[in-house]
Amino acid sequence: MFRIMAARSVFFYLMSGVLCYSASHQQETLQDCLLAKAVPTSLNSSSNWGALTSAYNLRLPYTPIAVTLPATPQHVSDSVTCAATAGVKVQARSGGHSYGSYSLGGKNGSLVVDLQKFNSISLDKGEPHHGSPFIQTQT
C-alpha cells in the first residue's frame, strides 16, 4: 500500500513540474511570437494590466496569459496565429460585460484580444466584395 501511495506522489510531483514547464513554455512562445509580429501586447508586468484584466463578475476573476490591443486587422490575425502556435485559447473582448467572465477567457491562461480600438463597421456592397464587412479602427 505504501508503494502505491509513494508511486502516486512521485507521479503527481513529476506531472506538476511538466504542467508548470508547459505553461511557462506556452507563455514564452506566445510572447516571442507577438513581439516578432509587433502586436501591441499587455503582460502581467504592464502598468495597464489591472485595468485590462478586471472582471465584470468579481466572483470569477480569471487571469489571462496576455492581452493584445490590436490596432489593425492584421494584428488580430497575428494574435490568433500566435495563440494557435503556442496552444493557447483565444478570447475576443469587445464590451467585457460577461457574467461568466468569458471576456477574460472563461478560464485562466487564455489570450484576450481586446477590440477596444475597433469602433465602427460598414458593409461594402461594391465589386469585388459583394457585401463584405469593413471594420474601422480609431485614428
C-alpha positions as CSV (number, residue, x, y, z in Angstrom):
1,M,0.0,0.0,0.0
2,F,2.8,2.4,0.9
3,R,4.5,1.7,-2.5
4,I,1.3,2.6,-4.4
5,M,0.9,5.9,-2.4
6,A,4.6,6.7,-2.9
7,A,4.3,6.0,-6.7
8,R,1.2,8.2,-6.9
9,S,3.0,11.0,-5.0
10,V,6.0,10.8,-7.3
11,F,3.7,10.7,-10.4
12,F,1.8,13.8,-9.3
13,Y,5.0,15.7,-8.4
14,L,6.5,14.9,-11.8
15,M,3.3,15.9,-13.6
16,S,3.1,19.2,-11.7
17,G,6.6,20.0,-13.0
18,V,5.6,19.1,-16.6
19,L,2.5,21.3,-16.3
20,C,4.5,24.2,-14.9
21,Y,7.1,23.9,-17.7
22,S,4.3,23.6,-20.3
23,A,2.5,26.8,-19.1
24,S,5.8,28.8,-18.9
25,H,6.8,27.4,-22.4
26,Q,3.4,28.4,-23.8
27,Q,3.7,31.9,-22.3
28,E,7.3,32.3,-23.7
29,T,6.3,31.0,-27.1
30,L,3.3,33.3,-27.3
31,Q,5.2,36.4,-26.1
32,D,8.1,35.8,-28.6
33,C,5.6,35.4,-31.5
34,L,3.6,38.5,-30.6
35,L,6.8,40.5,-30.2
36,A,8.2,39.3,-33.6
37,K,4.9,40.3,-35.2
38,A,4.8,43.7,-33.4
39,V,1.3,43.1,-32.0
40,P,0.6,45.6,-29.2
41,T,0.5,43.4,-26.0
42,S,0.0,43.9,-22.3
43,L,1.5,41.4,-19.9
44,N,1.1,41.0,-16.1
45,S,4.1,43.3,-15.6
46,S,2.5,46.1,-17.7
47,S,1.2,49.2,-16.0
48,N,-2.3,48.8,-17.6
49,W,-2.7,45.1,-16.7
50,G,-5.1,45.7,-13.8
51,A,-7.4,47.8,-15.9
52,L,-7.3,45.4,-18.8
53,T,-8.0,42.3,-16.7
54,S,-10.6,43.4,-14.2
55,A,-13.5,41.1,-14.3
56,Y,-17.1,42.3,-14.6
57,N,-18.2,39.5,-12.3
58,L,-15.8,39.6,-9.3
59,R,-16.7,36.1,-8.3
60,L,-14.9,34.7,-11.4
61,P,-11.6,36.6,-11.6
62,Y,-9.8,34.7,-14.4
63,T,-6.3,35.7,-15.3
64,P,-5.3,35.7,-19.0
65,I,-1.8,34.9,-20.1
66,A,-1.7,38.2,-22.1
67,V,-3.9,40.8,-23.6
68,T,-3.4,42.1,-27.1
69,L,-4.6,45.5,-28.1
70,P,-4.7,45.2,-31.9
71,A,-4.9,48.4,-34.0
72,T,-5.3,46.7,-37.4
73,P,-7.0,43.6,-38.7
74,Q,-3.5,42.1,-39.3
75,H,-2.8,42.5,-35.5
76,V,-6.0,40.5,-34.8
77,S,-4.9,37.8,-37.3
78,D,-1.4,37.7,-35.8
79,S,-2.8,37.4,-32.3
80,V,-4.8,34.3,-33.3
81,T,-1.9,32.8,-35.2
82,C,0.5,33.2,-32.3
83,A,-2.0,31.8,-29.8
84,A,-2.6,28.8,-32.0
85,T,1.2,28.2,-32.3
86,A,1.6,28.4,-28.6
87,G,-1.5,26.2,-27.9
88,V,-3.3,29.0,-26.0
89,K,-7.1,29.6,-26.1
90,V,-8.1,32.9,-27.7
91,Q,-11.0,35.1,-26.5
92,A,-12.1,38.3,-28.3
93,R,-13.3,41.0,-26.0
94,S,-15.4,43.9,-27.1
95,G,-17.5,45.2,-24.2
96,G,-16.3,42.9,-21.4
97,H,-19.6,42.6,-19.6
98,S,-19.9,38.8,-19.5
99,Y,-21.3,37.5,-16.3
100,G,-19.4,34.3,-16.7
101,S,-16.1,36.2,-17.2
102,Y,-15.9,34.9,-20.8
103,S,-14.4,38.2,-21.9
104,L,-11.3,37.1,-19.9
105,G,-11.3,33.6,-21.5
106,G,-13.6,31.9,-19.1
107,K,-10.5,30.2,-17.6
108,N,-7.0,31.1,-16.6
109,G,-4.3,31.3,-19.2
110,S,-6.3,32.5,-22.2
111,L,-5.1,35.2,-24.7
112,V,-7.6,38.1,-24.7
113,V,-7.8,40.0,-27.9
114,D,-9.2,43.4,-26.8
115,L,-11.0,45.1,-29.6
116,Q,-11.4,48.5,-28.0
117,K,-9.6,50.2,-30.9
118,F,-12.2,48.9,-33.4
119,N,-15.0,51.4,-33.3
120,S,-17.1,51.0,-36.4
121,I,-18.3,48.5,-39.0
122,S,-19.6,49.2,-42.5
123,L,-20.7,47.0,-45.4
124,D,-19.0,47.2,-48.7
125,K,-21.7,46.4,-51.4
126,G,-19.5,47.2,-54.4
127,E,-17.4,45.0,-56.6
128,P,-15.5,42.7,-55.9
129,H,-16.5,42.4,-52.2
130,H,-20.3,41.8,-52.6
131,G,-21.3,42.6,-49.1
132,S,-18.1,42.1,-47.2
133,P,-17.9,43.9,-43.8
134,F,-15.2,46.6,-43.3
135,I,-14.0,47.2,-39.8
136,Q,-12.7,50.7,-39.0
137,T,-10.2,51.3,-36.2
138,Q,-9.7,54.5,-34.2
139,T,-7.2,57.0,-35.6
